[in-house]
Amino acid sequence: MRDYAKVAPHFWIGDTGRKLRVSLDAQLVALYLVSSPHSNALGLYYLPLPLLAHETGLGPEGASKGLRSCIEAGFCDFDEAAEVVWVFEMARFQVGTHLKESDKRCAWLRSEYAALPANRFLGGFFDRYQEDFHLGEPRGGPRGPEAHRRGIEAPCKPHRSQEQEQEQEQERPPTPRRGTRAEDPRFEEFYGAFPVQAKRQDAAKVWGSLAEAERGAALEAVLVYADVWRRAPGDRLAFAGYAATWLRGKRWGESRETWERAAAPRSTGSRNGRFVEPGFASEGPGFDEIPVEVLS
């Protein structure tokens, strides 16, 4: 368990922080993710949803909605199959940036990265933080310069001048990308097939950053992805994600089996009036049974 975590005042008033005001559940989940006793300084860690529901007191529905809002705000993403969350900019807040290779923290960070469970964010995390932390060899997962660059805004150093510079960067209009939907009719086909119709402009920007081969692969894979989610229970659709997030993570490279595991219903049972999440009981003592009244 970590001894402490940093939460900067800018957490509440930055661009992403303002987006999190959509609900108290979203704000609570976001604050929990950066200060959870189960988190690490990387912001990339194992977090079963029943644990999130239990320790925030939101229950399964409130925790799922809050997490979904955090994902929509660009604060984090969640790998359903691996039960791993990535708070995109958390490592920058907790550790810093531009560490010297001789900094002893680099060896520690490499060890933390190497010990992470397999998940689809490993490649994106490496691309995001390799230059800052000297992580060594990359591990598997989606990779690319556009992978998961969004996150909550917070000062990585205590100097006000740097905070202002970050805010100015966030307020600059985005640079036009090549091949946006106005130029590439294939984007319309891709977006029309995607299971969740939202954040179209964000998706178009990411589409414009992709190479031709990547666009072709995404267009082919999205048809399979959409078919998987058409067969999923309605209450699971919230975890299909947005098209922009899917493209940033280069998720067209994942298998149908991975998507089917994410879309599968989460069966639950009860015993002696207590809620039991299958597969969760084995993760550690004290979490095999959670009272219904805690989760409702």
C-alpha positions, 0 to 999 in steps of 0.5 A, a space after each residue: 500500500 502506498 504511503 501517500 499520493 499527490 492530488 494537485 489543486 489544478 485537479 478540480 479546475 483543469 479542462 478534464 477536471 471540469 468535464 468530470 463535474 458531470 456527476 459526483 460519482 465521476 469526481 469521486 471515482 477520479 479522486 479514488 483512482 489517483 489515491 487508491 490504496 491499491 494504486 501505484 505511482 505509474 497510474 497503471 494497476 489492477 483494479 477489479 470493479 467490485 473493489 472500486 464499488 466497495 471502497 467508494 461506497 458507490 455500489 456496482 451501478 454507481 461505480 460503473 457509471 462513474 468510471 464510464 464518465 472518467 473514460 469519456 472525459 479522457 481521464 483514464 481507460 479501463 481494460 475489462 478483460 484484464 481488470 486494469 485501469 490506466 490514469 493517463 497522466 498520473 505518473 507525470 503527477 506522482 513522479 515528474 518528467 524528464 528524469 535523468 537516466 542516473 536517477 535511482 527512481 528510473 530503476 524502480 520505475 522499470 521494475 514497477 513496469 516489468 511487474 505489471 500484469 498483462 494488459 492492452 495499455 503496456 505499449 501505450 504507457 511505454 510510448 508515453 513515458 519512455 523518454 521521461 523514465 528510461 523504461 528500457 524494453 517495451 512490453 506488448 500492447 498497442 503502441 504509437 505516438 498517438 496512444 492515450 495522450 489525454 488525461 487530467 490536467 495537473 502541474 507536474 512541477 510546482 512552478 506557476 510559469 510551467 502551469 501557465 504554459 500547460 494551460 496555454 497548450 491545452 487552450 490552443 486550437 488543434 492542428 488540422 490533421 491529414 485525412 479527416 472525415 471531410 477528406 476521407 469517406 472511409 471515416 464515415 464508414 468506420 464511425 457509422 459501424 462503431 457501436 457507440 456513436 459519440 465524440 465524432 470530432 475526436 474520432 475524426 482527429 485521431 483517424 486523421 493521424 493514422 497511416 493508410 494501412 492503419 485505417 484499412 486495418 481499423 475499418 476491417 476490424 471495426 465490423 467484427 468489433 461491432 458484431 461482438 457488441 451487437 450480441 452483448 447484453 445492453 448493460 455492457 454496451 457502456 464498456 464498448 468505449 468511444 471510437 477515439 479511444 479505440 483508435 488511439 489504443 490501436 485496438 484493431 490489433 486485438 482478437 475477437 476473443 478479447 472483445 468477447 470477454 469484455 462484452 460478456 455478462 458479469 454473472 454474480 451470485 449470493 450466499 447467505 445474503 451476501 454478494 459474491 463476484 466470481 473470480 474476485 474471491 481468489 484475489 485476496 483475503 477479506 474480499 471473497 464476500 461483500 455485503 449486499 447493503 454495502 454495494 447497493 
